[in-house]
């Protein structure tokens, strides 16, 4: 992730096959998203899995990591 942060590019995460994700992984993704935002860059999620979206919503961070409304 550090290389992606330093790349200067927007980031796209392909997560359509995610079947399980825990709180710590979502916290890491939240920190990653915040680091990109601080550099005026975007994190996008083309077609995230229903489980990923549901878990992020359950934790209340779906909007913060940019996957709400998928």
PASEBA-1860 file (N, C-alpha, C; in nm, 3 decimals):
! residues 70
1> XXXXXXXX> 0.081/-0.119/0.000/0.000/0.000/0.000/0.086/0.126/0.000 ~ 0.199/0.118/0.065/0.288/0.235/0.069/0.331/0.275/-0.072 ~ 0.360/0.176/-0.157/0.398/0.207/-0.295/0.284/0.276/-0.369 ~ 0.160/0.231/-0.343/0.045/0.294/-0.408/0.025/0.437/-0.359 ~ 0.049/0.459/-0.231/0.037/0.595/-0.177/0.142/0.685/-0.241 ~ 0.262/0.635/-0.256/0.371/0.715/-0.312/0.364/0.729/-0.463 ~ 0.282/0.649/-0.530/0.276/0.651/-0.676/0.221/0.781/-0.733 ~ 0.137/0.850/-0.657/0.076/0.972/-0.707/-0.047/0.950/-0.792
9> XXXXXXXX> -0.091/0.825/-0.805/-0.205/0.791/-0.890/-0.329/0.762/-0.806 ~ -0.446/0.772/-0.870/-0.567/0.722/-0.808/-0.556/0.571/-0.800 ~ -0.636/0.509/-0.713/-0.627/0.364/-0.692/-0.765/0.301/-0.712 ~ -0.767/0.188/-0.779/-0.889/0.112/-0.801/-0.869/-0.026/-0.740 ~ -0.961/-0.065/-0.650/-0.952/-0.196/-0.586/-1.062/-0.285/-0.641 ~ -1.021/-0.396/-0.697/-1.115/-0.495/-0.751/-1.144/-0.595/-0.641 ~ -1.264/-0.586/-0.585/-1.297/-0.667/-0.467/-1.429/-0.742/-0.486 ~ -1.456/-0.784/-0.607/-1.583/-0.852/-0.634/-1.588/-0.993/-0.577
17> XXXXXXXX> -1.473/-1.052/-0.547/-1.469/-1.189/-0.496/-1.447/-1.198/-0.346 ~ -1.454/-1.087/-0.275/-1.434/-1.089/-0.130/-1.551/-1.163/-0.065 ~ -1.519/-1.269/0.009/-1.621/-1.345/0.081/-1.616/-1.320/0.230 ~ -1.499/-1.279/0.280/-1.482/-1.248/0.422/-1.386/-1.131/0.435 ~ -1.415/-1.045/0.530/-1.324/-0.936/0.561/-1.346/-0.899/0.707 ~ -1.239/-0.874/0.778/-1.253/-0.842/0.919/-1.235/-0.693/0.944 ~ -1.262/-0.656/1.068/-1.257/-0.516/1.107/-1.120/-0.455/1.084 ~ -1.015/-0.528/1.117/-0.880/-0.472/1.102/-0.846/-0.445/0.956
25> XXXXXXXX> -0.891/-0.530/0.865/-0.866/-0.506/0.722/-0.942/-0.382/0.675 ~ -1.064/-0.366/0.721/-1.141/-0.247/0.684/-1.082/-0.121/0.746 ~ -1.028/-0.131/0.866/-0.962/-0.015/0.927/-0.839/0.025/0.845 ~ -0.765/-0.074/0.796/-0.649/-0.047/0.712/-0.692/0.021/0.582 ~ -0.800/-0.028/0.522/-0.851/0.034/0.400/-0.901/0.176/0.425 ~ -0.959/0.199/0.542/-1.002/0.334/0.577/-0.881/0.427/0.588 ~ -0.776/0.384/0.653/-0.654/0.465/0.664/-0.593/0.491/0.527 ~ -0.594/0.389/0.443/-0.543/0.401/0.306/-0.624/0.505/0.229
33> XXXXXXXX> -0.756/0.497/0.239/-0.843/0.592/0.171/-0.817/0.735/0.220 ~ -0.801/0.751/0.350/-0.775/0.884/0.407/-0.641/0.939/0.358 ~ -0.540/0.853/0.346/-0.409/0.898/0.296/-0.421/0.945/0.150 ~ -0.498/0.872/0.071/-0.519/0.913/-0.068/-0.594/1.046/-0.075 ~ -0.699/1.060/0.006/-0.777/1.183/0.006/-0.691/1.302/0.046 ~ -0.602/1.282/0.141/-0.516/1.392/0.186/-0.427/1.442/0.073 ~ -0.406/1.356/-0.027/-0.324/1.391/-0.143/-0.411/1.422/-0.265 ~ -0.542/1.448/-0.240/-0.639/1.478/-0.347/-0.647/1.368/-0.453
41> XXXXXXXX> -0.641/1.244/-0.406/-0.652/1.129/-0.497/-0.773/1.046/-0.458 ~ -0.813/0.959/-0.549/-0.936/0.883/-0.529/-0.909/0.733/-0.516 ~ -0.995/0.669/-0.436/-0.998/0.524/-0.425/-1.133/0.481/-0.480 ~ -1.132/0.393/-0.579/-1.259/0.347/-0.636/-1.270/0.196/-0.623 ~ -1.394/0.150/-0.623/-1.429/0.010/-0.601/-1.523/-0.037/-0.712 ~ -1.474/-0.076/-0.826/-1.566/-0.127/-0.928/-1.624/-0.261/-0.885 ~ -1.755/-0.266/-0.871/-1.825/-0.390/-0.841/-1.776/-0.461/-0.713 ~ -1.778/-0.394/-0.596/-1.736/-0.461/-0.473/-1.836/-0.572/-0.435
49> XXXXXXXX> -1.789/-0.674/-0.367/-1.877/-0.784/-0.328/-1.984/-0.736/-0.230 ~ -2.096/-0.805/-0.231/-2.204/-0.770/-0.139/-2.156/-0.783/0.006 ~ -2.072/-0.883/0.033/-2.023/-0.902/0.169/-1.936/-0.784/0.213 ~ -1.850/-0.738/0.125/-1.766/-0.623/0.158/-1.851/-0.501/0.189 ~ -1.947/-0.473/0.103/-2.034/-0.357/0.123/-2.113/-0.371/0.253 ~ -2.170/-0.488/0.277/-2.251/-0.510/0.397/-2.166/-0.495/0.524 ~ -2.046/-0.548/0.522/-1.959/-0.539/0.640/-1.917/-0.394/0.665 ~ -1.883/-0.323/0.559/-1.845/-0.183/0.574/-1.963/-0.101/0.628
57> XXXXXXXX> -2.084/-0.130/0.579/-2.203/-0.060/0.629/-2.228/-0.093/0.775 ~ -2.211/-0.220/0.812/-2.230/-0.261/0.950/-2.136/-0.185/1.044 ~ -2.014/-0.161/0.998/-1.915/-0.088/1.078/-1.931/0.064/1.065 ~ -2.017/0.107/0.973/-2.041/0.249/0.956/-1.932/0.323/0.880 ~ -1.854/0.250/0.798/-1.747/0.316/0.724/-1.764/0.305/0.573 ~ -1.881/0.262/0.527/-1.902/0.248/0.383/-1.883/0.379/0.309 ~ -1.935/0.486/0.363/-1.919/0.617/0.297/-1.775/0.667/0.307 ~ -1.711/0.642/0.422/-1.574/0.690/0.442/-1.475/0.624/0.346
65> XXXXXX> -1.502/0.498/0.307/-1.409/0.433/0.214/-1.461/0.435/0.071 ~ -1.575/0.498/0.051/-1.623/0.521/-0.084/-1.696/0.407/-0.150 ~ -1.756/0.315/-0.073/-1.829/0.206/-0.138/-1.980/0.213/-0.114 ~ -2.028/0.318/-0.054/-2.172/0.327/-0.033/-2.241/0.349/-0.167 ~ -2.362/0.300/-0.176/-2.441/0.318/-0.298/-2.402/0.227/-0.411 ~ -2.322/0.128/-0.383/-2.282/0.032/-0.487/-2.388/-0.072/-0.508
END
